[in-house]
Amino acid sequence: MLVGEAKVMHDTLLKRVGNTPLLPLEKIFKDFGKTVYAKAEMLNPGGSVKDRLAKSMIEAAEANGSLPPGGTVVEVTSGNTGIAVAWVCAIKGYRALLVMSDKNSEEKQNMMKLYGAELVLTPHTVMPDDPRSNYKTAERLAETTPDSTYLDQYNNPANIDCHYQTTGPEIWEQTEGNIDCAIIGAGTGGTISGVARFLKERNRDIKIIAVDPEGSIFAPYFKKGELITPEHYEVEGIGGDKLVGAMDFDVVDEFVTIGDREAFLNTRELARVEGLFCGGSSGAAIAACRRVLKSHPEIKCPVTILADSGNRYLSKLYSDKWMIEKGYLNRP
Ligand SMILES: Cc1ncc(COP(=O)(O)O)c(C=O)c1O
């Protein structure tokens, strides 16, 4: 009896991933006389777009036999994937061993731990091929931990595929095929690549615009084919410091680069004006939408993605003290 009840709970929670609402943002774009439609991914049960990915990568590992019952899941994360992996592992009874750069918020660290995950922090100052980097640390842990599987979201085909299978079709259906532009942040690149592949198959005229932070290597690579040395930026979850398999540049039409200050001020405005409590990458996406609406007045049905909830950034972009110290807000 108890087992039956527990199973019902378990299935229900994981089945709640995806099918997020598409919210019309009217007030924040009123100067443009346009509505931007925002996919509210923070309403996934684990609080971010990464629930889709964690569920899909872990189920793929179960299906191909690389994750035995009670085994260990190793993953490298900028926070949201780690939280989502820790959450799925808590439900399914796996050990989660997560590696994250120390640049990411303490709230994210605590959220992973509250689901029972073990967390290794790596210095954000080192390059990706340094043995101390998050990528190399995760590889080492996976090699030395018995019964473990390394999900490797940056190169796992399930990353693009889960958005091709779910997020893309949901957006297409929710806009009744009217979408003409998608403006989406790129971190691993999985969301934008999967959504774009699906949408372009339906209508190849749909414009796909990637949002990238200042300091990331993606936009300069896309625009000039050059690999720059990455620079530090504060916005979490988007931008890259190396090229990865989940970022398909071929399905992207344009890149828009957004600075930290602009991203954070737009995130706060989103909460104040629309009542949407999101992370900094959502503010970067809103800032990018403003630029795109200005440069492409022909766009009628733009869609963006609000990747995660603001509760992961209370000590950062939602703290006046932190914002003033960083120079993003003027002292009152
Ligand atoms: C807050 C946030 N926004 C956007 C993204 C980008 O998603 P993707 O990795 O699919 O490019 C991420 C990914 O970690 C994220 O954490």
The ligand as an SDF file (V2000), in Angstrom:
LIG
                    3D

 16 16  0  0  0  0  0  0  0  0999 V2000
   20.1660   30.6140  -15.4090 C   0  0  0  0  0  0  0  0  0  0  0  0
   20.4220   29.9600  -16.7160 C   0  0  0  0  0  0  0  0  0  0  0  0
   19.9990   30.5570  -17.8240 N   0  0  0  0  0  0  0  0  0  0  0  0
   20.2260   30.0150  -19.0390 C   0  0  0  0  0  0  0  0  0  0  0  0
   20.9020   28.8430  -19.1920 C   0  0  0  0  0  0  0  0  0  0  0  0
   21.2250   28.3570  -20.5590 C   0  0  0  0  0  0  0  0  0  0  0  0
   20.7470   27.1190  -20.8840 O   0  0  0  0  0  0  0  0  0  0  0  0
   21.5790   26.1570  -21.8150 P   0  0  0  0  0  0  0  0  0  0  0  0
   22.6450   25.5390  -20.9750 O   0  0  0  0  0  0  0  0  0  0  0  0
   20.5970   25.1690  -22.3020 O   0  0  0  0  0  0  0  0  0  0  0  0
   22.1900   26.9590  -22.9210 O   0  0  0  0  0  0  0  0  0  0  0  0
   21.3470   28.2040  -18.0480 C   0  0  0  0  0  0  0  0  0  0  0  0
   22.1290   27.0100  -18.1380 C   0  0  0  0  0  0  0  0  0  0  0  0
   22.8010   26.5920  -17.2020 O   0  0  0  0  0  0  0  0  0  0  0  0
   21.0970   28.7740  -16.7820 C   0  0  0  0  0  0  0  0  0  0  0  0
   21.5380   28.1860  -15.6480 O   0  0  0  0  0  0  0  0  0  0  0  0
  1  2  1  0
  2  3  1  0
  2 15  2  0
  3  4  2  0
  4  5  1  0
  5  6  1  0
  5 12  2  0
  6  7  1  0
  7  8  1  0
  8  9  2  0
  8 10  1  0
  8 11  1  0
 12 13  1  0
 12 15  1  0
 13 14  2  0
 15 16  1  0
M  END
$$$$
